[in-house]
Amino acid sequence: MTATVSDERWQVARAALAEQTDRFVELVRAAPPQAHATAHWSVADTLAHVGSIAWLYVCLVDPERPLPPVPGFDGLLPETTVDTVADFNDVLLGHLTERDPHLLLDRLQTDVKQFLVACERRRPDETVPWLGGARVPLAGLCAHLVNEVLVHGHDISRATGLPWRIPDPHAALFLELFLAGVVRHGYGRLIDGGAPPSERRIVVEFRSAYAPPLRLLLHRGRVTFAEPDARPDAVVDHEPATLNLMMFGRISRARAVLSGKVRVSGRRPWLLPAFQRKFRTPS
């Protein structure tokens, strides 16, 4: 999977962001703002977090938009890695102190609309600087924001009992457009640390019914696309909603596997944990 993003998938990603933002807004409107969505964040905090990402993404696609009012923000972005992103979020929320859900929802909707308008006449593979010096394509930014809305909607739903469904076709965009896009265009220092470099080659293939297979190679501490004829050591067949919740620590790996919605096979599946220690997301 090394081809660039098609116009069709680009349109799907933008439509998904518009649809899932509308759903998220309705969910938050029905939720008590002070209810605990996570161990450390209320519903209002969670909304502020999602809104801060939308704000940042508008800034990335529109240089005329002022950056969030965070001292040293220009230096903070490239220095943040997957292991320090929680600190990055805390800094943003510490300076973006608004918690009125009505104001935050209005701002979120406005920012998402501005982001989508800015993307209308641009190519999906146009890149912008991101955390850790990574280069993320616009389609990847869109997919990442879709995932933020879906995962944090899950948090709010679980805490309040309000209904929330993560549609697999939209969840699949995170792996297909964001993670693959970062591998394609360069992830900088984003996943520094993790597993130590090794001469052993590990090939992992991700398969779902909603996106083309993604075959990745870990070798000498770097993750790249594997050659088309490379035999996978581990194959991860999955339903995207469950895989994403597992990757972001909302459900355990054991629960995901026991549900049958994440299935691991291949000639050397025991190598998958070593791959995951390098190719990882915040959890």
C-alpha positions in Angstrom: 0.0 0.0 0.0 2.2 2.8 -1.3 -0.2 4.6 -3.7 -1.3 8.1 -2.9 -4.8 8.8 -1.7 -7.5 8.8 -4.3 -10.0 11.6 -4.8 -12.8 9.2 -3.8 -11.1 8.4 -0.5 -10.4 12.0 0.1 -14.1 12.8 -0.3 -15.0 9.9 2.0 -12.7 11.3 4.7 -14.1 14.8 4.5 -17.7 13.6 4.5 -16.9 11.4 7.5 -15.5 14.3 9.5 -18.6 16.4 8.8 -20.9 13.6 9.8 -19.1 12.4 12.9 -18.7 16.0 14.1 -22.4 16.5 13.9 -23.0 13.3 15.9 -20.4 14.3 18.5 -22.1 17.7 18.9 -25.4 16.1 19.6 -23.9 13.6 22.0 -22.2 16.4 24.0 -25.3 18.5 24.1 -27.1 15.6 25.8 -24.3 14.9 28.3 -23.8 16.6 31.7 -20.7 18.8 31.2 -19.2 17.9 34.7 -19.6 14.2 34.3 -16.3 12.3 34.3 -15.6 11.1 30.7 -12.2 9.7 31.7 -10.2 9.4 34.9 -8.9 12.9 34.5 -11.3 14.8 32.2 -14.9 15.9 32.5 -17.2 16.0 29.5 -16.4 19.7 29.2 -12.6 19.0 29.3 -13.0 16.3 26.7 -14.9 18.7 24.4 -12.2 21.4 25.0 -9.5 18.8 24.0 -11.3 17.8 20.8 -11.8 21.5 20.1 -8.2 22.3 20.6 -7.2 19.8 17.9 -9.7 21.2 15.5 -8.4 24.7 16.2 -4.8 23.5 15.6 -5.7 21.8 12.4 -7.3 25.0 11.0 -4.0 26.8 11.9 -2.0 24.2 10.0 -4.1 24.5 6.8 -4.5 28.3 7.1 -1.4 30.3 7.9 -3.5 33.4 8.5 -5.2 31.8 11.5 -3.3 32.6 14.8 -1.9 29.7 16.7 -3.4 28.7 20.1 -2.3 31.2 22.8 0.2 28.9 24.3 3.7 30.3 25.2 6.4 28.5 23.2 3.9 26.6 21.1 6.1 26.7 18.0 8.7 24.8 19.8 6.3 22.5 21.6 4.8 20.9 18.5 8.1 19.4 17.0 9.4 18.3 20.4 6.3 16.2 21.3 6.4 12.5 20.7 3.9 9.7 21.1 5.1 9.2 24.7 4.8 12.9 25.7 1.5 13.7 23.9 -0.4 13.6 27.2 1.9 16.4 28.5 1.2 18.4 25.2 -2.5 18.0 25.8 -2.2 19.1 29.4 -0.3 22.3 28.3 -3.0 23.1 25.7 -5.9 22.6 28.2 -4.1 24.6 30.8 -4.1 27.6 28.6 -7.4 27.1 26.8 -9.5 27.5 29.9 -13.0 28.0 28.4 -15.3 25.2 29.5 -18.7 26.5 28.6 -20.1 23.7 26.4 -22.2 26.0 24.3 -19.3 28.2 23.4 -17.0 25.2 22.8 -19.5 23.4 20.6 -20.0 26.6 18.5 -16.2 26.9 18.1 -15.8 23.2 17.2 -18.4 23.4 14.5 -16.9 26.6 13.1 -13.4 25.2 13.1 -14.3 21.9 11.5 -16.3 23.8 8.8 -13.3 26.1 8.2 -10.9 23.1 8.0 -13.1 21.4 5.4 -13.5 24.5 3.3 -9.7 25.0 3.4 -9.2 21.4 2.2 -11.7 21.6 -0.7 -9.3 22.8 -3.4 -6.2 21.1 -2.0 -4.7 17.7 -2.7 -5.1 15.0 -0.1 -1.3 14.3 -0.1 -0.3 17.9 0.6 1.5 17.7 3.9 1.8 19.9 7.0 4.1 19.7 10.0 2.8 17.8 13.0 3.9 16.4 16.3 7.5 15.2 16.6 8.5 16.7 13.2 6.2 14.3 11.4 4.7 15.3 8.0 1.0 14.5 7.9 -1.0 14.7 4.7 -4.3 16.6 4.7 -6.2 13.4 4.3 -4.4 12.1 7.4 -5.3 15.2 9.4 -8.9 14.7 8.5 -8.8 11.0 9.5 -7.0 11.8 12.8 -9.7 14.3 13.7 -12.4 11.7 12.8 -10.7 9.3 15.1 -10.5 11.8 17.9 -14.3 12.5 17.7 -15.1 8.8 17.6 -12.9 7.7 20.5 -13.8 10.6 22.7 -17.4 10.1 21.8 -16.9 6.5 23.1 -15.5 8.0 26.4 -18.5 10.2 26.9 -21.0 7.5 26.0 -19.4 5.0 28.4 -19.4 7.5 31.3 -23.0 8.8 30.7 -24.8 5.8 29.3 -25.8 7.8 26.2 -25.7 5.8 22.9 -22.7 6.0 20.7 -21.7 3.8 17.8 -18.3 3.8 16.0 -18.9 3.0 12.4 -16.2 0.7 11.0 -15.9 2.4 7.6 -15.0 5.7 9.3 -12.8 4.1 11.9 -10.8 2.5 9.1 -9.6 5.9 7.9 -7.2 6.2 10.9 -5.0 3.3 9.8 -5.5 3.9 6.1 -5.0 7.6 5.8 -3.3 8.8 9.0 -0.9 6.1 10.1 -0.1 5.0 6.5 0.2 8.7 5.6 2.8 9.4 8.4 4.8 6.3 7.3 4.7 7.5 3.7 5.7 11.1 4.3 7.9 10.8 7.3 7.2 10.5 11.0 10.3 12.4 12.3 10.8 11.8 16.1 7.1 10.9 16.7 7.7 7.3 17.7 11.2 7.6 19.1 11.9 5.2 21.8 9.9 2.0 22.2 11.6 -1.2 21.0 15.4 -0.9 20.6 16.7 -1.2 17.0 17.2 -4.7 15.8 18.5 -6.4 12.6 15.5 -8.7 12.7 12.9 -7.8 10.1 9.3 -7.9 11.2 6.6 -7.7 8.6 3.0 -7.1 9.8 -0.1 -6.9 7.6 -3.3 -5.2 8.7 -6.5 -6.4 7.0 -10.1 -5.3 7.3 -13.1 -5.3 5.1 -13.0 -1.5 4.8 -9.6 -0.6 3.4 -6.8 -2.1 1.4 -4.3 -4.3 3.3 -1.5 -2.3 4.9 1.8 -4.2 5.1 4.5 -2.6 7.2 8.2 -3.5 7.9 10.1 -2.8 11.1 13.8 -3.1 10.6 16.7 -1.4 12.4 14.2 0.7 14.4 12.5 2.2 11.4 8.9 1.5 10.1 8.4 1.6 6.4 6.1 0.0 3.8 7.1 -3.6 3.2 7.7 -4.9 -0.4 4.6 -6.2 -2.1 6.0 -9.7 -2.1 7.2 -9.7 1.5 5.7 -12.5 3.5 4.0 -11.2 6.7 5.2 -12.6 10.0 1.9 -11.5 11.6 -1.5 -10.8 10.1 -4.0 -8.7 12.0 -7.5 -9.2 10.7 -9.7 -6.7 12.5 -12.9 -4.7 12.7 -11.5 -1.1 12.7 -13.6 0.3 15.6 -12.3 -2.4 17.9 -8.7 -2.1 16.7 -8.8 1.7 17.3 -10.2 1.3 20.8 -7.5 -1.2 21.6 -4.7 1.0 20.2 -5.8 3.9 22.4 -6.2 1.8 25.5 -10.0 1.9 25.8 -10.2 -1.9 25.7 -7.5 -4.4 26.5 -5.7 -6.5 23.9 -7.1 -9.6 25.5 -10.7 -8.3 25.3 -10.2 -7.3 21.7 -8.9 -10.8 20.7 -11.5 -12.6 22.8 -14.3 -10.7 21.1 -13.1 -12.1 17.8 -12.9 -8.6 16.3 -9.1 -8.6 16.3 -7.6 -11.8 15.1 -3.9 -12.5 14.9 -2.4 -15.1 12.6 0.7 -15.7 10.4 3.9 -17.7 10.4 5.5 -15.8 13.4 2.7 -14.0 15.2 4.8 -13.9 18.4 6.8 -11.1 16.8 3.8 -8.7 16.8 4.4 -7.4 20.4 7.9 -6.2 19.3 6.4 -4.4 16.4 3.8 -2.8 18.6 6.4 -1.5 21.0 7.7 0.6 18.2 4.7 1.4 16.1 2.4 2.6 18.8 -0.2 5.2 19.7 -0.9 7.1 23.0 -2.8 4.8 25.4 
